[in-house]
Amino acid sequence: SCVIILNRPIIVEGNKIALGPLIKSDLDRLWRWVNDKEVTQYLHLFQFLMSRETEEKWLQRALESSDKDLIFAILLKPDYIHIGNVGLHRIDLINSHAEIGILIGEKQFCNKVYGTEAMILALDYAFNVIGLHKLYLRVMEFNKRGIRCYEKVGFKIIGRLREHINRGGRYWDLLLMDILREEFNKLHASRIKEIAKDIFK
């Protein structure tokens, strides 16, 4: 039976983190995060000012079923506090790949291991539920913490777009990283396979 905590079903549980769907009552928290420049300095959102209406439209789209985007709420156990989001974007079922992105909105949790575990759970879902072959991401070269997190998960740097991002009065490279399903499953025990034992025999 599906566990529902604080009006939100839990999709997959890790040690310190669980993933669940976004819900309507997340709106004000999301709106705060996307307007916090300390949070968005690593995102393409950095230059934008987001109205509550704009964020509400974004959330409404995220709540609707889509075969192109899938966004999870990152929930910190044991109280299942919503601390960020991790999303699969541009899902391409023909070529079996998608882009992954993560945001830890509650800043006091940024330097912890929570982002790493959230990425692992989202990759597990992408590879072992959706059945994708590859996940990729883009990360700005000054996001050292993010790069370390992605490398810990198993992503490899495969290229860079030179001087691609204009931030803080200078141009920065944008790094491209990816991971294959086979690489992921060698590195990480799958929570999905543990849950769905009858189909992963």
C-alpha positions in Angstrom: 0.0 0.0 0.0 1.2 3.5 -0.8 2.3 5.6 2.2 0.9 9.1 2.4 2.7 11.5 4.7 1.6 15.1 5.2 -0.9 14.9 2.3 1.8 13.7 -0.1 2.4 10.1 -1.3 5.9 8.8 -1.0 7.3 7.4 -4.3 10.6 6.1 -3.2 12.4 6.1 0.2 16.2 6.5 0.8 18.1 6.6 4.1 17.7 10.3 4.8 15.6 11.5 1.8 12.4 10.4 0.2 10.9 11.6 -3.2 7.2 12.4 -3.6 5.1 14.5 -6.1 4.8 18.2 -5.8 1.4 19.4 -4.4 -0.5 22.7 -4.6 0.5 23.8 -1.1 4.2 23.9 -2.1 3.5 27.1 -4.1 4.7 29.8 -1.6 7.8 27.8 -0.7 8.7 27.4 -4.4 8.1 31.1 -5.0 10.5 32.0 -2.2 13.2 29.7 -3.6 13.1 30.9 -7.2 13.5 34.6 -6.0 16.4 33.8 -3.7 19.6 34.8 -5.5 21.7 32.7 -3.2 19.7 29.6 -4.2 19.4 30.5 -8.0 23.0 31.5 -8.6 23.7 28.0 -10.0 20.5 28.0 -12.2 19.5 29.7 -15.4 16.7 31.4 -13.4 19.3 33.7 -11.8 18.4 36.8 -13.9 14.7 36.5 -13.5 12.2 38.0 -11.0 9.4 35.5 -10.6 5.9 36.7 -9.7 3.6 34.4 -7.7 1.4 34.1 -10.7 4.3 32.9 -12.9 5.4 30.4 -10.3 1.8 29.2 -9.9 1.6 28.6 -13.7 4.9 26.7 -13.5 3.6 24.5 -10.6 0.3 23.9 -12.4 2.2 22.6 -15.5 4.4 20.5 -13.1 1.3 19.0 -11.5 -0.1 17.9 -14.9 0.9 14.6 -16.3 3.6 14.9 -18.9 5.8 12.5 -20.8 8.5 15.1 -21.2 9.0 16.3 -17.6 8.8 14.6 -14.3 9.5 16.7 -11.1 9.9 15.2 -7.6 9.8 17.0 -4.3 12.9 16.2 -2.2 11.6 15.3 1.3 13.9 15.2 4.3 13.2 12.4 6.8 12.0 11.8 9.5 9.5 14.7 9.2 9.4 14.7 5.3 10.2 18.4 5.1 10.2 19.7 1.5 13.7 21.0 1.0 14.1 21.0 -2.8 13.1 19.5 -6.2 14.8 17.1 -8.6 13.5 16.8 -12.1 13.8 14.8 -15.3 13.4 17.1 -18.3 13.3 16.7 -22.1 12.5 13.0 -21.6 13.1 11.4 -25.0 11.6 7.9 -25.0 12.7 7.2 -28.6 16.4 7.8 -27.9 16.0 6.8 -24.2 17.6 9.8 -22.5 16.7 12.8 -20.4 18.2 15.8 -18.7 18.3 15.9 -14.9 18.3 19.0 -12.7 18.3 19.6 -8.9 17.5 22.5 -6.6 18.0 22.5 -2.9 15.8 25.5 -1.9 16.3 25.4 1.9 19.8 26.8 2.2 20.7 25.2 5.5 20.6 21.8 3.9 22.8 22.7 0.9 26.2 21.4 2.2 24.8 18.1 3.4 24.6 14.8 1.5 20.9 15.3 0.8 21.4 16.4 -2.8 23.5 13.4 -3.6 20.9 11.0 -2.2 18.1 12.8 -4.0 20.0 12.5 -7.3 20.6 8.7 -6.7 16.9 8.1 -6.0 15.8 10.1 -9.1 18.3 8.3 -11.3 17.0 5.0 -9.9 13.5 6.0 -11.0 14.7 7.2 -14.4 16.7 4.0 -15.2 14.7 1.3 -13.4 11.1 2.6 -13.8 11.1 4.6 -17.0 13.9 2.4 -18.4 16.0 5.3 -19.8 19.5 4.5 -21.1 21.3 7.8 -20.2 20.9 10.9 -18.1 22.8 14.1 -18.7 23.1 17.5 -17.1 24.6 20.9 -17.5 26.5 22.6 -14.7 28.3 25.9 -14.5 32.1 25.6 -13.8 31.9 27.7 -10.7 29.4 25.3 -9.1 32.1 23.2 -7.4 29.8 21.7 -4.8 27.4 20.6 -7.6 30.2 19.1 -9.7 31.5 17.1 -6.6 28.0 15.8 -5.9 27.5 14.7 -9.5 30.8 13.0 -9.7 30.0 11.2 -6.4 26.8 9.9 -8.0 28.8 8.6 -11.0 28.4 11.4 -13.7 31.4 12.0 -15.9 32.4 15.3 -17.5 32.0 14.7 -21.3 32.5 18.2 -22.7 32.2 21.9 -22.1 30.7 25.0 -23.8 33.5 27.6 -23.4 32.6 31.0 -21.9 28.9 30.2 -22.2 27.5 31.8 -19.1 27.8 35.5 -18.2 27.7 35.9 -14.4 29.3 38.3 -12.0 30.9 40.4 -14.7 32.8 37.5 -16.4 32.1 34.5 -18.7 32.2 31.0 -17.4 32.3 27.6 -19.1 29.2 25.3 -19.0 30.2 21.6 -18.3 28.3 18.7 -19.8 28.1 15.5 -17.7 26.3 12.2 -18.2 25.8 8.7 -16.8 24.6 5.5 -18.4 22.1 3.0 -16.8 24.7 0.2 -16.7 27.2 2.5 -14.9 24.6 3.6 -12.4 23.4 0.1 -11.6 27.0 -1.0 -11.0 27.6 1.8 -8.5 24.3 1.9 -6.6 21.9 -0.6 -5.0 18.4 0.1 -6.5 15.6 1.0 -4.1 13.2 0.5 -6.9 14.3 -3.1 -7.5 14.0 -3.7 -3.8 10.4 -2.4 -3.7 9.2 -4.0 -6.9 10.8 -7.5 -6.3 8.1 -9.3 -8.3 9.2 -7.7 -11.6 13.0 -7.6 -11.0 13.7 -11.2 -10.4 
